[in-house]
Amino acid sequence: AGATLKRSLGVPPGPSSDGSLAVSRLESLEQQIAKLTSTVETLVDKGFDSRGVPQAWTAVHRQLVDSGVEDALAREVTQELAQSSLEPERVFAEERLLVDSIAKSIRAEGGVRLPEDGQKVVVLIGPTGVGKTTTLAKIAAGFLQQGRRVAFVTADTYRLAAVDQLQKYADIMGLCLETVYSPEEMARAIGRHSDKEMVFVDTAGRSQRDPGQMEEVQAFVAACQPAEVHLLLSATTKREDLEEILERFSICAIDRLILTKVDESTCFGPLYSVVRKSPIPFSYITTGQNVPEDIEEATSEKIAKLICRGTLGCATDDALSSTEFTLSGVEGLRTGVGDQDA
């Protein structure tokens, strides 16, 4: 009787249970596709592409992604710019507008400053191969040129070449170099130079993935206290490793960051992820191995220019491609300063 009633009302016979399940799934899939299509159409109607990037700003977004900036961060930048009164064509044509936008999230407080009174101890830390020894010599040379009293201490005894390299710089500059093998020796060595305005400490490059090595670095840094601690990050390091290095070395109470090997990289977008997540300011940028020339005090604008594929214009192609240590700028530092004995 029920079937007869359905036929009389024009209701088609129901499918089997398996058929009902298949139809139900198909209808659900069609609904999801319809919702997705509606969302995309809404974005397009409002001037956005399917990624949520304002369509007028896709060229800027693409430039950031091509330079290595994470897609999510590139979207944030373009969305922030879209909310301003700027025209995208103007931003794309005038790099400074994009640089200014990115620079707002970058902290830079310049280089090492003389203490108001007494002594300042500056410690450089970081993984292997980031250029700690050369950078230390560059910074120290700047103070020596000002006629300041300077001393070197190194705890990088794992590589004989590192001690020899710093000794070479110390000899040319007429400075004393102390080599220490333990945190206890570190404290005593610094104490022996209480008459010096600046003491620069070189540490061994250690792996951020080795807890024992991280504890060792922390112990040496603690023996230097109070000190100003600078962590060196190489521009050639990939984003995931940069973030890990910053996280693991943070046990040393980092005060500043130094970006090294800028001359050896062409892609600086990965750096943006680090600066967005870290409140630690930058102090220096190094652009080659020439001592003391290839170093600049960091500014938010300089780092933003790198991220935007801008150019610093701080060294010639010949200087940037050089693999030799140039000490011509240091040779005359002893003149008028005199040897600084222990």
C-alpha positions in Angstrom: 0.0 0.0 0.0 2.9 2.4 0.9 4.6 1.7 -2.5 1.3 2.3 -4.3 0.9 5.6 -2.4 4.4 6.8 -3.4 3.8 5.9 -7.0 0.5 7.8 -7.0 2.4 10.9 -5.5 5.1 10.7 -8.2 7.9 9.8 -5.7 10.6 7.7 -7.3 11.6 4.4 -5.6 14.5 4.8 -3.1 17.9 3.5 -3.8 19.5 0.6 -2.0 21.4 1.3 1.2 24.8 1.2 -0.6 23.5 3.6 -3.2 22.2 5.9 -0.5 25.6 6.2 1.1 27.3 6.9 -2.2 24.8 9.6 -3.0 25.1 11.1 0.4 28.9 11.3 0.1 28.6 12.8 -3.3 26.2 15.5 -2.1 28.5 16.3 0.8 31.4 16.7 -1.6 29.4 18.9 -3.9 28.4 21.1 -0.9 32.1 21.5 0.1 33.1 22.4 -3.4 30.3 24.9 -3.5 31.4 26.5 -0.3 35.0 26.7 -1.5 33.9 28.2 -4.8 31.8 30.7 -2.9 34.8 31.6 -0.7 37.1 32.1 -3.6 34.4 34.2 -5.5 34.0 36.3 -2.3 37.7 36.9 -2.1 37.9 37.9 -5.8 34.9 40.2 -5.4 36.7 41.9 -2.6 39.9 42.2 -4.6 41.9 39.2 -3.1 43.4 36.2 -4.8 42.8 32.6 -3.5 45.6 32.9 -1.0 44.1 36.0 0.6 46.6 38.4 -1.0 45.1 41.6 -2.4 45.1 41.1 -6.2 46.6 44.5 -6.8 49.5 43.5 -4.6 50.4 40.1 -6.0 53.5 41.4 -7.7 54.8 42.7 -4.3 53.9 39.4 -2.6 55.6 37.4 -5.3 58.8 39.5 -5.0 58.9 38.8 -1.2 58.3 35.0 -1.7 60.9 34.9 -4.5 63.4 36.4 -2.1 62.8 33.6 0.5 60.2 35.2 2.8 57.7 32.7 4.1 54.4 32.9 2.3 52.5 33.7 5.5 54.8 36.6 6.3 54.7 37.9 2.8 50.9 37.9 3.0 51.0 39.8 6.3 53.2 42.5 4.7 51.1 42.9 1.6 47.9 42.9 3.6 49.3 45.6 5.8 50.4 47.6 2.8 46.9 47.1 1.2 45.3 48.8 4.2 47.5 51.9 3.7 46.8 54.6 1.2 49.7 53.6 -0.9 49.2 52.4 -4.5 50.8 49.0 -5.2 52.4 50.2 -8.4 54.2 52.9 -6.4 55.4 50.4 -3.8 56.7 48.0 -6.4 58.4 50.8 -8.3 59.9 52.5 -5.2 61.7 49.9 -3.2 62.0 52.3 -0.2 58.3 52.1 0.5 58.5 48.3 0.9 61.8 48.6 2.8 60.2 51.1 5.3 57.3 48.7 5.8 59.6 45.7 6.6 62.0 47.8 8.6 59.3 48.6 11.2 59.5 45.0 12.5 63.4 44.9 12.7 65.3 46.0 15.7 68.8 47.4 15.4 70.7 49.4 18.0 74.1 49.9 16.4 77.5 48.6 17.5 79.5 48.3 20.7 79.8 51.5 22.7 82.5 52.5 25.2 81.5 52.1 28.8 80.6 55.3 30.7 83.3 54.2 33.2 85.4 51.2 34.0 85.6 48.3 31.6 83.4 46.6 29.1 83.7 42.9 28.2 82.4 41.9 24.7 81.8 38.2 24.0 81.2 36.8 20.6 79.4 33.4 20.4 77.9 31.3 17.6 78.2 28.0 15.7 81.2 27.0 13.7 82.2 28.9 10.6 80.2 32.2 11.1 83.3 34.4 11.3 83.7 35.1 15.0 87.5 35.7 15.0 87.5 38.0 12.0 84.5 39.9 13.3 86.2 40.3 16.7 89.3 41.8 15.1 87.2 44.2 13.0 85.3 45.6 16.0 88.4 45.8 18.1 90.3 47.6 15.4 87.7 50.4 15.4 88.3 51.1 19.1 92.1 50.9 18.6 91.8 53.5 15.9 90.2 55.7 18.6 93.2 55.2 20.8 91.4 53.0 23.3 93.0 50.4 25.5 92.0 47.0 24.2 92.8 43.4 25.0 92.0 40.0 23.4 91.0 36.8 25.2 90.3 33.6 23.3 88.7 30.4 24.5 88.7 28.9 20.9 91.4 26.3 21.7 89.7 23.5 19.7 91.2 24.9 16.5 94.9 25.9 16.4 94.3 28.0 13.4 91.8 30.2 15.3 94.4 31.0 18.0 97.0 31.6 15.3 94.7 33.9 13.4 93.8 36.0 16.4 97.4 36.1 17.5 98.3 37.5 14.1 95.8 40.3 14.5 97.0 40.9 18.0 100.6 41.2 16.9 99.8 43.6 14.1 97.7 45.8 16.4 100.2 45.6 19.2 97.7 44.0 21.6 98.0 41.3 24.2 96.2 38.0 23.6 95.3 35.7 26.4 94.4 32.0 25.7 92.2 30.3 28.3 91.1 26.7 28.7 88.5 26.9 31.4 85.9 29.3 32.7 88.0 29.8 35.8 91.0 30.9 33.6 88.6 33.2 31.7 87.7 35.1 34.8 91.4 35.5 35.9 92.5 36.6 32.4 89.9 39.3 32.3 90.9 40.4 35.8 94.5 40.8 34.6 93.3 43.4 32.1 91.3 45.6 34.5 93.2 48.6 33.2 91.8 48.0 29.7 88.6 49.9 28.6 87.6 47.1 26.2 88.2 43.3 26.5 87.1 41.3 23.5 86.5 37.6 24.0 86.5 35.0 21.2 84.8 31.7 21.9 84.9 28.3 20.1 82.3 27.6 17.5 79.9 25.0 18.9 77.0 23.0 17.6 73.6 24.2 18.8 72.4 20.6 18.7 74.9 19.4 21.3 73.6 20.2 24.8 77.0 19.6 26.3 78.6 22.1 24.0 75.9 24.6 24.7 76.5 24.3 28.5 80.2 24.8 27.9 79.6 28.0 26.0 77.3 29.2 28.7 79.9 28.5 31.4 82.5 30.6 29.5 80.1 33.4 29.0 79.1 33.4 32.6 82.7 33.7 33.6 82.9 36.9 31.6 80.1 38.7 33.5 79.1 41.4 33.3 79.5 41.2 29.6 77.8 42.2 26.3 77.1 39.0 24.4 76.8 39.1 20.6 75.5 36.0 18.7 76.7 35.7 15.1 74.3 34.5 12.4 75.5 33.7 8.9 73.4 35.0 6.0 74.1 31.7 4.3 72.2 29.7 6.9 68.7 28.4 6.1 65.7 29.6 8.0 65.1 26.5 10.1 68.7 26.4 11.3 68.7 30.2 12.0 65.7 29.7 14.3 67.3 26.7 16.0 70.6 28.5 16.6 68.9 31.5 18.1 66.8 29.3 20.4 69.6 27.1 21.6 72.2 29.9 22.1 69.6 31.9 24.1 70.8 30.2 27.3 73.7 32.6 27.1 71.5 35.7 27.6 72.2 37.3 24.2 72.3 41.1 24.0 72.8 41.6 20.2 72.9 39.8 16.9 75.5 40.1 14.2 74.7 39.2 10.6 77.8 37.8 8.9 78.8 36.6 5.4 76.4 39.0 3.6 78.7 38.9 0.7 78.3 35.2 0.3 74.5 35.1 0.0 71.9 36.4 -2.5 68.8 35.4 -0.7 68.0 37.1 2.6 64.2 36.4 2.9 64.7 33.6 5.4 66.2 36.2 7.8 62.8 37.9 8.0 61.3 35.0 10.0 64.0 35.3 12.6 63.7 39.1 13.0 59.9 38.9 13.3 60.1 36.3 16.1 63.1 37.7 18.0 63.2 40.9 20.1 67.0 40.9 20.1 68.4 43.8 18.2 71.2 43.7 15.6 74.5 45.4 16.1 76.6 44.8 13.0 76.6 43.5 9.4 79.8 42.0 8.0 80.3 42.1 4.2 83.7 40.3 3.7 86.9 39.2 5.3 88.9 42.4 5.0 89.9 43.8 8.4 88.9 46.3 9.5 86.9 47.5 6.5 84.2 44.9 5.9 81.8 45.7 8.8 79.0 48.2 9.3 76.8 49.1 12.2 73.4 47.6 11.6 70.3 49.6 11.0 66.7 48.4 10.4 66.8 49.9 6.9 70.0 48.1 5.9 68.6 44.7 7.0 65.2 45.4 5.3 67.0 46.3 2.1 68.7 42.9 2.2 65.4 41.1 2.7 63.9 43.1 -0.1 66.8 42.2 -2.3 68.2 45.7 -2.0 71.9 46.4 -2.1 74.1 47.8 0.7 76.7 49.2 -1.7 79.3 48.8 1.0 81.9 46.9 -0.9 83.1 46.4 -4.4 82.7 43.1 -6.3 86.5 42.6 -6.0 86.3 43.0 -2.2 83.3 40.8 -1.9 84.9 37.9 -3.9 88.2 38.1 -2.0 89.1 35.0 0.1 92.3 36.5 1.5 92.6 38.4 4.7 93.6 42.0 4.1 95.3 43.7 6.9 96.3 46.9 5.1 93.8 48.9 7.1 95.2 47.6 10.4 98.9 48.0 9.7 98.9 51.7 10.8 96.8 51.2 13.9 99.9 50.9 16.2 101.1 54.4 15.1 100.4 56.9 17.8 98.9 54.2 20.0 101.8 52.2 21.1 102.0 48.5 22.1 99.5 47.6 24.8 101.2 45.2 27.0 99.5 42.9 29.6 
